[in-house]
Each structure stands twice: as C-alpha cells, then as structure tokens.
C-alpha cells in the first residue's frame, strides 16, 4: 500500500439521470415546427438546467387507473373460481341426501370436475353404484352443466 493513498478507489455508482438540457437552437427549432408542448418542455429544461421529461414520463406511464388493473389482478388470484367453489360446497348439504352428506364432502372443483371425498369404501360403492347420476343431475340443475360436468369420487 502506498503511503497517503489507498489501493482501492471508491467506485462511483451511476444512477439514471435526466438527459442534458437542450440548447437554444433546439428550442427555436421546436417552436418553428409548431410543437408548442415540446418547446415548453425544452424551455423548462433549459431554465432548470436539466431535462426531466424522461423521468416524468416514466412516472406517468407506470400509473394506471384502478378500473383497468383490478379485473386482471382478480383473475390472476382466481377469486371468482374460489367463490364458485364455496357456493357449491355450501349448497352440497342442501342438494344431496343427508345420509350421503354425512359420509361424503366436496374437496375441490377444477375444469368441470367436482372432487368428492367419501369416508369409507362401503359408502363409496353405494354412492357410485346407486346415487351417482342423481347427485350429478341435481348439481347440474343448480349450477349448470358447464360448471359441473362430472364428479370424481375418492375414498379418504
């Protein structure tokens, strides 16, 4: 190491800055071309000593109205799908025979398939053998054939 100096120099971090200020001829050219808004910005940049237009534009471009952003966010979160699932789960006890609801409960709804867990293989055989079609028809009548196309029964 040298005396009085350091072996490592401090590194300057470059941050994005505004573009250099426009010259007087640039402003006159913009006014002559009939672009008063650009001329106004150029005059402000000349007066400030720095052109802040790119930074201002970046901030205004990033801001969007809530009414355009909210539907996309809700769709990405899948809240509509979850709400539909909750409605099917609530209606399950009212639409299906109480003996069946005591032993079977819906666990999910994906791509038109309602997944139902049954607590024993005996009840699974009973439901699939004798009551499957009746339960599917009741659910389709209440929620539509597009929402519930089939039921997948599983012993849990």
N, C-alpha and C positions, 0 to 999 in steps of 0.2 A: 504494500500500500504506500502511496506517495504521501509525503508529509504535506499537510494543508489541503489535500484534495481527497476525494472519495473515489473508490474504484467503481462504484455503481452510480450511474447518473439517474436522477429522478426521471421517470417516464411521464411524459405529458399525455394525458388522456384527451383524445379529441372527441368532443361532443358535437352532435349535429348542430350546425349554426345556420343562421339565416344567410341568404345569398348576399353578395356585396351590393352596395347601393348603386342605383342606376345613375348614369351621367346625365348632364343637362341635355345633350343631343338626343338621348334615348327618350326623354320625356317629351321633347318637342316633336319627335317623330311620331309618338303615340297620339299626341294631340292632333297632329296633322292628318293622321289616318282616320280620325273620327272615332277614337276609342276613349271617351272621357273617363270611364271607370278605371281603365288601366293607367291612364295618365294621372288620375287622382292618387292611385296606389303608388305610382312612381314618384310623385311629388312628396307623398308622406314618407316614403323610404329615403328619399334624398334629405328631407328635413330631419328624420330620425338618425340618419347615418347608417342605417341597416334596413334591409328589405325583409319584413316579417311575413310577407304574403305566403310563402310555402308553409310556415309553421301555423299560421292562422287557418289556411286551407286544410291542413292535416287535422286540426281540431274540429272543424265544422264537418268534415267528411265522416269522422268517426261517430258523431252524434246522429242517432236515428230516432224517429218517433216511436213511442212505445207500442202504438197500434200495429206497426209493421214487424216489430221484434217479438212481441208476446205470443202470437199464434205459433211461430216457429219453435220457440222455447217450450211451449206446452206440448207440441207434437213430439219434440225430442225426448221430453220426460215421460211420455206415454200416459199422461194423466187421464185422457179420455178412455183409453183401454182399461186402466185400473178402475175407473168409475163404473164402466160396464161390468167388469168382473164383480165388483162389490154389489151391484144391483142383482146379478144372477145369484150370488151367494145368499143374499137376503131373501130372495124370492124362492129359493130352493125349499125351505121349510114349509112354505105355503102351497107350492105347486105339487110337491111329491108327498106320497102317503107317509104318515107319521112313523109307521113301522120301518120303512126304508130309511127315513131321515135319522132314525135312532142308530142305524148301523152304517150309513154312507154319508160322506160330506164332500162337496166340491173342493178341489185344491188349486185349480188353475184353468185358464181359458186362453188357448193360443191357436191362432189360424183356424178358427171354426171348430176346434175340438175342445170339449169340456172334459177335464180330467177329474175323476171321482175316486176317492179312496174308500174302500169298504173294509170294515174291521175284521171280517172273518171270511174264509173261503166258502163256508156254507151259505152265507148271505150273498156272496159274490155269485155263486151258482144260481141261487134263487132269482136274483135281480136280472142277470144276463139271460137266464132261461125263460123267465116268465114276464118280467116287468120292463125290460129294456126299451121296447118300442113305445110303450105307453108313456114312460118318463120323457123320452126324446120328443114325442109329439106334443106333450104339454109344454115343455120348454120352448120348442119351436113356435108354438102358437103364441106364447107370451113375448118372446124376444125376436122372432123371425128366423127363417131358415138360413139366412146368410150368416148370422151371428153364431148359431149353434148348428153345425152340420152333422156332428157325430159326438158320441160320448165314449171315452176310454175309461174302462173300469179296471181298478187295480186293488189287489188285496194288500192291506197295510199291516 
